[in-house]
Amino acid sequence: MAKKHVVCSFDFEHDKKYYYLLKAWDKNPNIDFYMSDCTPKEIQSNDIATIKRVLSSKIGEAKYMVALIGKHTNDLHEDSKKIGYRNWQSYEIAKNNEKENGLVVVRLDDANVVPDEAYGVNAEWVRGFDEDKIKKALERLSM
């Protein structure tokens, strides 16, 4: 069976260690997914239109998104008006919803505020960063 193509939405400045762990997991043959980065820093551009275009393309290539919800996930971005959303993670989750991809919301801590775009959609929610819980959430979405 082919591995699930998953894109990861996360706050690079504060939560990249979790992304790197996910990337390490996808090297394991017992893990049924592979991860793509979905961060503006990876795109190497500050141009909002370019970032949106690349993010939309990366999200469209995947079938699932793992959104890592950290302490700063819902912070207001200085370019929020240009982005059209509170920040890049809100934009990514909204684009994922438009593409009708599966969404796994991983709330790293119960106190972390989840973007509005993650509510009211068919999403699997995971409390804490746990390999088995994330794997099972992705499995439920693929049924």
N, CA, C and O atoms as a GROMACS GRO file, in nm:
protein
  572
    1MET      N    1   0.083  -0.118   0.000
    1MET     CA    2   0.000   0.000   0.000
    1MET      C    3   0.088   0.125   0.000
    1MET      O    4   0.191   0.129   0.068
    2ALA      N    5   0.048   0.225  -0.076
    2ALA     CA    6   0.125   0.349  -0.084
    2ALA      C    7   0.112   0.428   0.047
    2ALA      O    8   0.008   0.426   0.113
    3LYS      N    9   0.219   0.496   0.081
    3LYS     CA   10   0.217   0.578   0.202
    3LYS      C   11   0.129   0.701   0.180
    3LYS      O   12   0.119   0.753   0.069
    4LYS      N   13   0.065   0.747   0.287
    4LYS     CA   14  -0.018   0.867   0.282
    4LYS      C   15   0.073   0.989   0.267
    4LYS      O   16   0.173   1.003   0.338
    5HIS      N   17   0.035   1.078   0.175
    5HIS     CA   18   0.109   1.202   0.159
    5HIS      C   19   0.048   1.305   0.254
    5HIS      O   20  -0.068   1.344   0.240
    6VAL      N   21   0.129   1.348   0.351
    6VAL     CA   22   0.085   1.439   0.455
    6VAL      C   23   0.167   1.567   0.447
    6VAL      O   24   0.289   1.564   0.433
    7VAL      N   25   0.098   1.679   0.458
    7VAL     CA   26   0.165   1.807   0.467
    7VAL      C   27   0.151   1.852   0.613
    7VAL      O   28   0.050   1.825   0.678
    8CYS      N   29   0.252   1.920   0.662
    8CYS     CA   30   0.252   1.962   0.802
    8CYS      C   31   0.243   2.114   0.811
    8CYS      O   32   0.320   2.186   0.747
    9SER      N   33   0.149   2.161   0.891
    9SER     CA   34   0.135   2.303   0.919
    9SER      C   35   0.181   2.326   1.062
    9SER      O   36   0.132   2.262   1.155
   10PHE      N   37   0.276   2.419   1.079
   10PHE     CA   38   0.331   2.443   1.212
   10PHE      C   39   0.400   2.578   1.215
   10PHE      O   40   0.431   2.636   1.111
   11ASP      N   41   0.424   2.627   1.334
   11ASP     CA   42   0.497   2.752   1.356
   11ASP      C   43   0.646   2.720   1.358
   11ASP      O   44   0.697   2.663   1.454
   12PHE      N   45   0.715   2.756   1.250
   12PHE     CA   46   0.855   2.720   1.236
   12PHE      C   47   0.941   2.773   1.350
   12PHE      O   48   1.028   2.703   1.401
   13GLU      N   49   0.916   2.895   1.390
   13GLU     CA   50   0.999   2.958   1.494
   13GLU      C   51   0.992   2.884   1.628
   13GLU      O   52   1.091   2.879   1.701
   14HIS      N   53   0.876   2.829   1.661
   14HIS     CA   54   0.856   2.774   1.794
   14HIS      C   55   0.834   2.623   1.800
   14HIS      O   56   0.859   2.562   1.904
   15ASP      N   57   0.787   2.562   1.692
   15ASP     CA   58   0.745   2.422   1.697
   15ASP      C   59   0.816   2.331   1.597
   15ASP      O   60   0.769   2.221   1.569
   16LYS      N   61   0.928   2.378   1.543
   16LYS     CA   62   0.998   2.299   1.440
   16LYS      C   63   1.049   2.165   1.493
   16LYS      O   64   1.062   2.071   1.414
   17LYS      N   65   1.077   2.153   1.622
   17LYS     CA   66   1.127   2.025   1.675
   17LYS      C   67   1.024   1.914   1.656
   17LYS      O   68   1.060   1.799   1.632
   18TYR      N   69   0.896   1.948   1.665
   18TYR     CA   70   0.790   1.848   1.643
   18TYR      C   71   0.784   1.808   1.496
   18TYR      O   72   0.764   1.691   1.463
   19TYR      N   73   0.803   1.905   1.409
   19TYR     CA   74   0.806   1.874   1.266
   19TYR      C   75   0.924   1.781   1.234
   19TYR      O   76   0.908   1.684   1.159
   20TYR      N   77   1.038   1.809   1.291
   20TYR     CA   78   1.155   1.724   1.266
   20TYR      C   79   1.132   1.582   1.318
   20TYR      O   80   1.181   1.485   1.259
   21LEU      N   81   1.060   1.568   1.428
   21LEU     CA   82   1.025   1.435   1.477
   21LEU      C   83   0.932   1.364   1.379
   21LEU      O   84   0.951   1.245   1.352
   22LEU      N   85   0.833   1.435   1.326
   22LEU     CA   86   0.744   1.376   1.226
   22LEU      C   87   0.824   1.332   1.104
   22LEU      O   88   0.801   1.223   1.050
   23LYS      N   89   0.917   1.414   1.060
   23LYS     CA   90   1.003   1.379   0.945
   23LYS      C   91   1.085   1.254   0.976
   23LYS      O   92   1.104   1.169   0.889
   24ALA      N   93   1.132   1.242   1.098
   24ALA     CA   94   1.209   1.122   1.137
   24ALA      C   95   1.118   1.000   1.137
   24ALA      O   96   1.160   0.891   1.096
   25TRP      N   97   0.994   1.015   1.183
   25TRP     CA   98   0.901   0.902   1.183
   25TRP      C   99   0.876   0.850   1.043
   25TRP      O  100   0.863   0.730   1.022
   26ASP      N  101   0.869   0.941   0.946
   26ASP     CA  102   0.833   0.894   0.812
   26ASP      C  103   0.945   0.814   0.745
   26ASP      O  104   0.926   0.760   0.636
   27LYS      N  105   1.060   0.806   0.810
   27LYS     CA  106   1.168   0.717   0.763
   27LYS      C  107   1.147   0.573   0.810
   27LYS      O  108   1.208   0.480   0.757
   28ASN      N  109   1.061   0.556   0.909
   28ASN     CA  110   1.031   0.425   0.966
   28ASN      C  111   0.939   0.347   0.871
   28ASN      O  112   0.834   0.398   0.835
   29PRO      N  113   0.976   0.226   0.830
   29PRO     CA  114   0.891   0.149   0.738
   29PRO      C  115   0.756   0.110   0.798
   29PRO      O  116   0.665   0.072   0.724
   30ASN      N  117   0.743   0.118   0.930
   30ASN     CA  118   0.616   0.086   0.994
   30ASN      C  119   0.522   0.207   1.002
   30ASN      O  120   0.409   0.195   1.051
   31ILE      N  121   0.567   0.320   0.953
   31ILE     CA  122   0.484   0.441   0.950
   31ILE      C  123   0.425   0.453   0.810
   31ILE      O  124   0.496   0.443   0.710
   32ASP      N  125   0.294   0.475   0.805
   32ASP     CA  126   0.223   0.473   0.679
   32ASP      C  127   0.202   0.613   0.620
   32ASP      O  128   0.098   0.639   0.559
   33PHE      N  129   0.298   0.704   0.638
   33PHE     CA  130   0.286   0.836   0.576
   33PHE      C  131   0.424   0.894   0.550
   33PHE      O  132   0.524   0.853   0.609
   34TYR      N  133   0.427   0.991   0.459
   34TYR     CA  134   0.547   1.070   0.442
   34TYR      C  135   0.508   1.217   0.447
   34TYR      O  136   0.398   1.254   0.407
   35MET      N  137   0.597   1.298   0.496
   35MET     CA  138   0.569   1.435   0.535
   35MET      C  139   0.632   1.535   0.439
   35MET      O  140   0.747   1.520   0.397
   36SER      N  141   0.555   1.638   0.406
   36SER     CA  142   0.606   1.752   0.328
   36SER      C  143   0.598   1.877   0.414
   36SER      O  144   0.504   1.893   0.492
   37ASP      N  145   0.695   1.964   0.402
   37ASP     CA  146   0.698   2.090   0.475
   37ASP      C  147   0.602   2.189   0.408
   37ASP      O  148   0.591   2.194   0.286
   38CYS      N  149   0.534   2.266   0.492
   38CYS     CA  150   0.438   2.364   0.441
   38CYS      C  151   0.458   2.496   0.516
   38CYS      O  152   0.365   2.549   0.576
   39THR      N  153   0.581   2.548   0.512
   39THR     CA  154   0.608   2.672   0.583
   39THR      C  155   0.665   2.776   0.488
   39THR      O  156   0.743   2.742   0.399
   40PRO      N  157   0.627   2.902   0.507
   40PRO     CA  158   0.683   3.008   0.424
   40PRO      C  159   0.835   3.015   0.428
   40PRO      O  160   0.897   3.052   0.329
   41LYS      N  161   0.898   2.980   0.542
   41LYS     CA  162   1.045   2.983   0.550
   41LYS      C  163   1.107   2.886   0.451
   41LYS      O  164   1.212   2.915   0.393
   42GLU      N  165   1.044   2.771   0.431
   42GLU     CA  166   1.093   2.670   0.337
   42GLU      C  167   1.085   2.721   0.193
   42GLU      O  168   1.162   2.677   0.107
   43ILE      N  169   0.994   2.812   0.168
   43ILE     CA  170   0.970   2.862   0.032
   43ILE      C  171   1.077   2.961  -0.011
   43ILE      O  172   1.098   2.982  -0.131
   44GLN      N  173   1.145   3.023   0.083
   44GLN     CA  174   1.254   3.117   0.055
   44GLN      C  175   1.207   3.241  -0.021
   44GLN      O  176   1.271   3.286  -0.115
   45SER      N  177   1.093   3.294   0.023
   45SER     CA  178   1.040   3.416  -0.036
   45SER      C  179   0.963   3.493   0.070
   45SER      O  180   0.907   3.433   0.163
   46ASN      N  181   0.961   3.624   0.056
   46ASN     CA  182   0.879   3.707   0.144
   46ASN      C  183   0.757   3.762   0.070
   46ASN      O  184   0.674   3.832   0.129
   47ASP      N  185   0.747   3.731  -0.058
   47ASP     CA  186   0.636   3.779  -0.138
   47ASP      C  187   0.510   3.699  -0.105
   47ASP      O  188   0.507   3.577  -0.123
   48ILE      N  189   0.407   3.766  -0.058
   48ILE     CA  190   0.284   3.701  -0.012
   48ILE      C  191   0.221   3.617  -0.124
   48ILE      O  192   0.182   3.503  -0.100
   49ALA      N  193   0.212   3.672  -0.244
   49ALA     CA  194   0.150   3.598  -0.355
   49ALA      C  195   0.228   3.472  -0.388
   49ALA      O  196   0.169   3.367  -0.416
   50THR      N  197   0.361   3.480  -0.386
   50THR     CA  198   0.444   3.362  -0.414
   50THR      C  199   0.426   3.258  -0.305
   50THR      O  200   0.411   3.139  -0.335
   51ILE      N  201   0.427   3.300  -0.180
   51ILE     CA  202   0.409   3.207  -0.069
   51ILE      C  203   0.273   3.138  -0.081
   51ILE      O  204   0.264   3.017  -0.066
   52LYS      N  205   0.167   3.215  -0.107
   52LYS     CA  206   0.033   3.156  -0.121
   52LYS      C  207   0.029   3.053  -0.233
   52LYS      O  208  -0.028   2.945  -0.218
   53ARG      N  209   0.089   3.086  -0.344
   53ARG     CA  210   0.089   2.996  -0.461
   53ARG      C  211   0.160   2.865  -0.428
   53ARG      O  212   0.108   2.757  -0.458
   54VAL      N  213   0.276   2.874  -0.366
   54VAL     CA  214   0.353   2.753  -0.333
   54VAL      C  215   0.281   2.672  -0.224
   54VAL      O  216   0.271   2.550  -0.235
   55LEU      N  217   0.230   2.739  -0.121
   55LEU     CA  218   0.157   2.668  -0.016
   55LEU      C  219   0.035   2.595  -0.074
   55LEU      O  220   0.011   2.478  -0.042
   56SER      N  221  -0.041   2.664  -0.157
   56SER     CA  222  -0.159   2.602  -0.218
   56SER      C  223  -0.121   2.480  -0.300
   56SER      O  224  -0.191   2.379  -0.297
   57SER      N  225  -0.011   2.489  -0.372
   57SER     CA  226   0.036   2.377  -0.453
   57SER      C  227   0.076   2.259  -0.364
   57SER      O  228   0.037   2.145  -0.390
   58LYS      N  229   0.155   2.286  -0.259
   58LYS     CA  230   0.200   2.179  -0.169
   58LYS      C  231   0.081   2.114  -0.099
   58LYS      O  232   0.078   1.992  -0.085
   59ILE      N  233  -0.014   2.193  -0.056
   59ILE     CA  234  -0.132   2.140   0.012
   59ILE      C  235  -0.214   2.056  -0.086
   59ILE      O  236  -0.268   1.952  -0.050
   60GLY      N  237  -0.224   2.103  -0.210
   60GLY     CA  238  -0.299   2.030  -0.312
   60GLY      C  239  -0.237   1.897  -0.349
   60GLY      O  240  -0.308   1.805  -0.391
   61GLU      N  241  -0.106   1.884  -0.336
   61GLU     CA  242  -0.038   1.758  -0.368
   61GLU      C  243  -0.060   1.652  -0.260
   61GLU      O  244  -0.050   1.533  -0.287
   62ALA      N  245  -0.091   1.696  -0.138
   62ALA     CA  246  -0.111   1.604  -0.027
   62ALA      C  247  -0.258   1.563  -0.018
   62ALA      O  248  -0.344   1.621  -0.084
   63LYS      N  249  -0.284   1.464   0.063
   63LYS     CA  250  -0.422   1.419   0.090
   63LYS      C  251  -0.461   1.447   0.235
   63LYS      O  252  -0.579   1.441   0.270
   64TYR      N  253  -0.361   1.477   0.318
   64TYR     CA  254  -0.384   1.498   0.461
   64TYR      C  255  -0.295   1.611   0.511
   64TYR      O  256  -0.190   1.640   0.454
   65MET      N  257  -0.340   1.675   0.618
   65MET     CA  258  -0.260   1.775   0.687
   65MET      C  259  -0.255   1.741   0.835
   65MET      O  260  -0.356   1.707   0.896
   66VAL      N  261  -0.135   1.750   0.892
   66VAL     CA  262  -0.118   1.746   1.036
   66VAL      C  263  -0.087   1.890   1.077
   66VAL      O  264   0.017   1.945   1.040
   67ALA      N  265  -0.177   1.949   1.154
   67ALA     CA  266  -0.159   2.087   1.201
   67ALA      C  267  -0.113   2.081   1.346
   67ALA      O  268  -0.189   2.040   1.434
   68LEU      N  269   0.010   2.122   1.369
   68LEU     CA  270   0.067   2.125   1.503
   68LEU      C  271   0.028   2.256   1.569
   68LEU      O  272   0.070   2.363   1.525
   69ILE      N  273  -0.050   2.248   1.674
   69ILE     CA  274  -0.103   2.367   1.740
   69ILE      C  275  -0.019   2.397   1.864
   69ILE      O  276  -0.034   2.334   1.968
   70GLY      N  277   0.069   2.493   1.848
   70GLY     CA  278   0.158   2.533   1.956
   70GLY      C  279   0.111   2.660   2.024
   70GLY      O  280   0.004   2.713   1.993
   71LYS      N  281   0.191   2.708   2.115
   71LYS     CA  282   0.157   2.827   2.194
   71LYS      C  283   0.134   2.951   2.107
   71LYS      O  284   0.053   3.036   2.142
   72HIS      N  285   0.206   2.961   1.995
   72HIS     CA  286   0.199   3.082   1.912
   72HIS      C  287   0.121   3.062   1.782
   72HIS      O  288   0.122   3.149   1.695
   73THR      N  289   0.054   2.949   1.769
   73THR     CA  290  -0.018   2.917   1.645
   73THR      C  291  -0.122   3.022   1.607
   73THR      O  292  -0.142   3.049   1.489
   74ASN      N  293  -0.186   3.082   1.705
   74ASN     CA  294  -0.294   3.176   1.674
   74ASN      C  295  -0.251   3.322   1.686
   74ASN      O  296  -0.336   3.411   1.685
   75ASP      N  297  -0.120   3.347   1.697
   75ASP     CA  298  -0.071   3.485   1.703
   75ASP      C  299  -0.104   3.559   1.574
   75ASP      O  300  -0.103   3.500   1.466
   76LEU      N  301  -0.131   3.687   1.585
   76LEU     CA  302  -0.160   3.770   1.469
   76LEU      C  303  -0.030   3.800   1.394
   76LEU      O  304   0.065   3.852   1.452
   77HIS      N  305  -0.028   3.768   1.265
   77HIS     CA  306   0.089   3.796   1.180
   77HIS      C  307   0.085   3.941   1.136
   77HIS      O  308  -0.023   3.997   1.113
   78GLU      N  309   0.201   4.003   1.125
   78GLU     CA  310   0.207   4.144   1.084
   78GLU      C  311   0.148   4.168   0.945
   78GLU      O  312   0.103   4.279   0.916
   79ASP      N  313   0.146   4.067   0.861
   79ASP     CA  314   0.089   4.078   0.726
   79ASP      C  315  -0.048   4.011   0.716
   79ASP      O  316  -0.087   3.968   0.607
   80SER      N  317  -0.119   4.001   0.827
   80SER     CA  318  -0.246   3.928   0.826
   80SER      C  319  -0.345   3.981   0.724
   80SER      O  320  -0.418   3.904   0.662
   81LYS      N  321  -0.349   4.112   0.705
   81LYS     CA  322  -0.442   4.169   0.606
   81LYS      C  323  -0.407   4.124   0.465
   81LYS      O  324  -0.496   4.092   0.386
   82LYS      N  325  -0.279   4.120   0.433
   82LYS     CA  326  -0.235   4.074   0.301
   82LYS      C  327  -0.256   3.924   0.284
   82LYS      O  328  -0.291   3.877   0.175
   83ILE      N  329  -0.233   3.849   0.391
   83ILE     CA  330  -0.252   3.703   0.387
   83ILE      C  331  -0.401   3.671   0.371
   83ILE      O  332  -0.437   3.574   0.304
   84GLY      N  333  -0.485   3.753   0.432
   84GLY     CA  334  -0.630   3.730   0.427
   84GLY      C  335  -0.678   3.642   0.541
   84GLY      O  336  -0.795   3.606   0.548
   85TYR      N  337  -0.588   3.608   0.630
   85TYR     CA  338  -0.616   3.526   0.746
   85TYR      C  339  -0.532   3.578   0.862
   85TYR      O  340  -0.443   3.661   0.842
   86ARG      N  341  -0.560   3.530   0.981
   86ARG     CA  342  -0.488   3.573   1.101
   86ARG      C  343  -0.337   3.553   1.087
   86ARG      O  344  -0.259   3.637   1.132
   87ASN      N  345  -0.297   3.441   1.024
   87ASN     CA  346  -0.156   3.410   1.006
   87ASN      C  347  -0.143   3.299   0.902
   87ASN      O  348  -0.242   3.257   0.843
   88TRP      N  349  -0.020   3.251   0.880
   88TRP     CA  350   0.002   3.149   0.778
   88TRP      C  351  -0.061   3.016   0.813
   88TRP      O  352  -0.110   2.946   0.724
   89GLN      N  353  -0.062   2.978   0.939
   89GLN     CA  354  -0.123   2.849   0.974
   89GLN      C  355  -0.274   2.852   0.948
   89GLN      O  356  -0.330   2.754   0.901
   90SER      N  357  -0.338   2.962   0.979
   90SER     CA  358  -0.481   2.974   0.949
   90SER      C  359  -0.505   2.963   0.799
   90SER      O  360  -0.599   2.897   0.755
   91TYR      N  361  -0.419   3.028   0.721
   91TYR     CA  362  -0.429   3.018   0.574
   91TYR      C  363  -0.413   2.873   0.528
   91TYR      O  364  -0.490   2.825   0.446
   92GLU      N  365  -0.312   2.806   0.581
   92GLU     CA  366  -0.285   2.667   0.540
   92GLU      C  367  -0.401   2.574   0.573
   92GLU      O  368  -0.440   2.490   0.492
   93ILE      N  369  -0.456   2.589   0.692
   93ILE     CA  370  -0.570   2.505   0.731
   93ILE      C  371  -0.691   2.535   0.642
   93ILE      O  372  -0.761   2.443   0.600
   94ALA      N  373  -0.715   2.661   0.613
   94ALA     CA  374  -0.827   2.697   0.525
   94ALA      C  375  -0.808   2.638   0.386
   94ALA      O  376  -0.903   2.586   0.328
   95LYS      N  377  -0.687   2.645   0.332
   95LYS     CA  378  -0.659   2.587   0.200
   95LYS      C  379  -0.677   2.436   0.203
   95LYS      O  380  -0.730   2.377   0.108
   96ASN      N  381  -0.633   2.372   0.311
   96ASN     CA  382  -0.650   2.228   0.325
   96ASN      C  383  -0.799   2.193   0.322
   96ASN      O  384  -0.839   2.094   0.260
   97ASN      N  385  -0.879   2.273   0.390
   97ASN     CA  386  -1.024   2.250   0.391
   97ASN      C  387  -1.083   2.268   0.251
   97ASN      O  388  -1.169   2.190   0.210
   98GLU      N  389  -1.038   2.370   0.178
   98GLU     CA  390  -1.085   2.392   0.040
   98GLU      C  391  -1.055   2.271  -0.048
   98GLU      O  392  -1.136   2.234  -0.133
   99LYS      N  393  -0.940   2.211  -0.028
   99LYS     CA  394  -0.899   2.095  -0.108
   99LYS      C  395  -0.969   1.967  -0.061
   99LYS      O  396  -0.957   1.862  -0.124
  100GLU      N  397  -1.045   1.978   0.051
  100GLU     CA  398  -1.116   1.865   0.111
  100GLU      C  399  -1.021   1.753   0.151
  100GLU      O  400  -1.055   1.635   0.143
  101ASN      N  401  -0.903   1.791   0.196
  101ASN     CA  402  -0.805   1.696   0.249
  101ASN      C  403  -0.839   1.666   0.394
  101ASN      O  404  -0.905   1.745   0.461
  102GLY      N  405  -0.793   1.549   0.442
  102GLY     CA  406  -0.811   1.515   0.582
  102GLY      C  407  -0.726   1.606   0.670
  102GLY      O  408  -0.618   1.650   0.629
  103LEU      N  409  -0.775   1.633   0.790
  103LEU     CA  410  -0.704   1.722   0.882
  103LEU      C  411  -0.689   1.654   1.018
  103LEU      O  412  -0.787   1.609   1.077
  104VAL      N  413  -0.565   1.649   1.067
  104VAL     CA  414  -0.537   1.604   1.203
  104VAL      C  415  -0.486   1.726   1.280
  104VAL      O  416  -0.383   1.784   1.246
  105VAL      N  417  -0.560   1.764   1.382
  105VAL     CA  418  -0.525   1.878   1.466
  105VAL      C  419  -0.454   1.823   1.589
  105VAL      O  420  -0.515   1.754   1.671
  106VAL      N  421  -0.325   1.853   1.602
  106VAL     CA  422  -0.246   1.805   1.715
  106VAL      C  423  -0.224   1.923   1.809
  106VAL      O  424  -0.139   2.010   1.786
  107ARG      N  425  -0.302   1.924   1.915
  107ARG     CA  426  -0.291   2.031   2.014
  107ARG      C  427  -0.178   1.993   2.110
  107ARG      O  428  -0.194   1.904   2.194
  108LEU      N  429  -0.064   2.060   2.097
  108LEU     CA  430   0.055   2.025   2.174
  108LEU      C  431   0.035   2.045   2.324
  108LEU      O  432   0.098   1.977   2.405
  109ASP      N  433  -0.052   2.138   2.360
  109ASP     CA  434  -0.086   2.164   2.500
  109ASP      C  435  -0.232   2.210   2.501
  109ASP      O  436  -0.276   2.282   2.411
  110ASP      N  437  -0.307   2.169   2.602
  110ASP     CA  438  -0.449   2.205   2.609
  110ASP      C  439  -0.473   2.356   2.614
  110ASP      O  440  -0.580   2.402   2.576
  111ALA      N  441  -0.375   2.432   2.659
  111ALA     CA  442  -0.390   2.577   2.669
  111ALA      C  443  -0.373   2.647   2.534
  111ALA      O  444  -0.408   2.765   2.521
  112ASN      N  445  -0.320   2.579   2.434
  112ASN     CA  446  -0.293   2.641   2.304
  112ASN      C  447  -0.422   2.670   2.230
  112ASN      O  448  -0.512   2.585   2.224
  113VAL      N  449  -0.432   2.789   2.173
  113VAL     CA  450  -0.552   2.832   2.101
  113VAL      C  451  -0.547   2.780   1.958
  113VAL      O  452  -0.449   2.801   1.886
  114VAL      N  453  -0.653   2.712   1.918
  114VAL     CA  454  -0.663   2.653   1.785
  114VAL      C  455  -0.726   2.754   1.690
  114VAL      O  456  -0.825   2.819   1.726
  115PRO      N  457  -0.672   2.770   1.569
  115PRO     CA  458  -0.731   2.862   1.472
  115PRO      C  459  -0.876   2.825   1.439
  115PRO      O  460  -0.912   2.707   1.436
  116ASP      N  461  -0.958   2.926   1.416
  116ASP     CA  462  -1.100   2.905   1.384
  116ASP      C  463  -1.118   2.811   1.266
  116ASP      O  464  -1.216   2.736   1.261
  117GLU      N  465  -1.026   2.813   1.171
  117GLU     CA  466  -1.039   2.734   1.049
  117GLU      C  467  -1.037   2.583   1.075
  117GLU      O  468  -1.075   2.505   0.988
  118ALA      N  469  -0.994   2.541   1.194
  118ALA     CA  470  -0.989   2.398   1.226
  118ALA      C  471  -1.122   2.346   1.283
  118ALA      O  472  -1.140   2.226   1.301
  119TYR      N  473  -1.215   2.437   1.310
  119TYR     CA  474  -1.343   2.397   1.367
  119TYR      C  475  -1.448   2.382   1.257
  119TYR      O  476  -1.442   2.449   1.154
  120GLY      N  477  -1.544   2.294   1.280
  120GLY     CA  478  -1.656   2.278   1.188
  120GLY      C  479  -1.621   2.203   1.061
  120GLY      O  480  -1.695   2.207   0.963
  121VAL      N  481  -1.507   2.134   1.062
  121VAL     CA  482  -1.466   2.054   0.947
  121VAL      C  483  -1.445   1.911   0.997
  121VAL      O  484  -1.436   1.887   1.118
  122ASN      N  485  -1.438   1.818   0.906
  122ASN     CA  486  -1.417   1.679   0.943
  122ASN      C  487  -1.270   1.661   0.979
  122ASN      O  488  -1.188   1.628   0.893
  123ALA      N  489  -1.239   1.682   1.105
  123ALA     CA  490  -1.100   1.673   1.152
  123ALA      C  491  -1.090   1.571   1.264
  123ALA      O  492  -1.186   1.547   1.338
  124GLU      N  493  -0.973   1.513   1.276
  124GLU     CA  494  -0.939   1.427   1.390
  124GLU      C  495  -0.854   1.511   1.484
  124GLU      O  496  -0.761   1.579   1.441
  125TRP      N  497  -0.887   1.506   1.612
  125TRP     CA  498  -0.816   1.585   1.712
  125TRP      C  499  -0.731   1.495   1.800
  125TRP      O  500  -0.774   1.388   1.844
  126VAL      N  501  -0.608   1.539   1.825
  126VAL     CA  502  -0.513   1.464   1.908
  126VAL      C  503  -0.462   1.557   2.018
  126VAL      O  504  -0.422   1.671   1.992
  127ARG      N  505  -0.466   1.508   2.141
  127ARG     CA  506  -0.412   1.584   2.254
  127ARG      C  507  -0.270   1.539   2.278
  127ARG      O  508  -0.244   1.421   2.302
  128GLY      N  509  -0.177   1.633   2.270
  128GLY     CA  510  -0.036   1.602   2.292
  128GLY      C  511   0.028   1.544   2.168
  128GLY      O  512  -0.041   1.502   2.074
  129PHE      N  513   0.159   1.541   2.168
  129PHE     CA  514   0.236   1.491   2.054
  129PHE      C  515   0.268   1.344   2.080
  129PHE      O  516   0.360   1.312   2.154
  130ASP      N  517   0.189   1.255   2.017
  130ASP     CA  518   0.199   1.113   2.043
  130ASP      C  519   0.193   1.038   1.910
  130ASP      O  520   0.095   1.048   1.837
  131GLU      N  521   0.297   0.962   1.880
  131GLU     CA  522   0.307   0.891   1.752
  131GLU      C  523   0.186   0.802   1.726
  131GLU      O  524   0.127   0.809   1.618
  132ASP      N  525   0.149   0.719   1.822
  132ASP     CA  526   0.036   0.628   1.801
  132ASP      C  527  -0.094   0.702   1.777
  132ASP      O  528  -0.172   0.664   1.690
  133LYS      N  529  -0.119   0.808   1.853
  133LYS     CA  530  -0.242   0.885   1.837
  133LYS      C  531  -0.248   0.952   1.699
  133LYS      O  532  -0.353   0.955   1.635
  134ILE      N  533  -0.136   1.005   1.654
  134ILE     CA  534  -0.132   1.070   1.522
  134ILE      C  535  -0.152   0.967   1.412
  134ILE      O  536  -0.228   0.991   1.318
  135LYS      N  537  -0.085   0.854   1.422
  135LYS     CA  538  -0.103   0.746   1.324
  135LYS      C  539  -0.248   0.701   1.317
  135LYS      O  540  -0.304   0.685   1.209
  136LYS      N  541  -0.310   0.680   1.433
  136LYS     CA  542  -0.450   0.634   1.438
  136LYS      C  543  -0.544   0.740   1.382
  136LYS      O  544  -0.642   0.706   1.315
  137ALA      N  545  -0.517   0.866   1.408
  137ALA     CA  546  -0.600   0.973   1.353
  137ALA      C  547  -0.593   0.973   1.201
  137ALA      O  548  -0.696   0.989   1.134
  138LEU      N  549  -0.474   0.956   1.144
  138LEU     CA  550  -0.459   0.949   1.000
  138LEU      C  551  -0.530   0.826   0.944
  138LEU      O  552  -0.591   0.832   0.837
  139GLU      N  553  -0.523   0.716   1.014
  139GLU     CA  554  -0.593   0.594   0.970
  139GLU      C  555  -0.743   0.616   0.966
  139GLU      O  556  -0.810   0.575   0.871
  140ARG      N  557  -0.798   0.680   1.070
  140ARG     CA  558  -0.943   0.706   1.074
  140ARG      C  559  -0.986   0.795   0.958
  140ARG      O  560  -1.094   0.775   0.901
  141LEU      N  561  -0.903   0.892   0.922
  141LEU     CA  562  -0.937   0.980   0.810
  141LEU      C  563  -0.936   0.906   0.676
  141LEU      O  564  -1.006   0.946   0.583
  142SER      N  565  -0.857   0.802   0.665
  142SER     CA  566  -0.845   0.732   0.538
  142SER      C  567  -0.953   0.624   0.518
  142SER      O  568  -0.958   0.560   0.414
  143MET      N  569  -1.037   0.606   0.618
  143MET     CA  570  -1.143   0.503   0.607
  143MET      C  571  -1.260   0.554   0.526
  143MET      O  572  -1.358   0.482   0.506
   0.00000   0.00000   0.00000
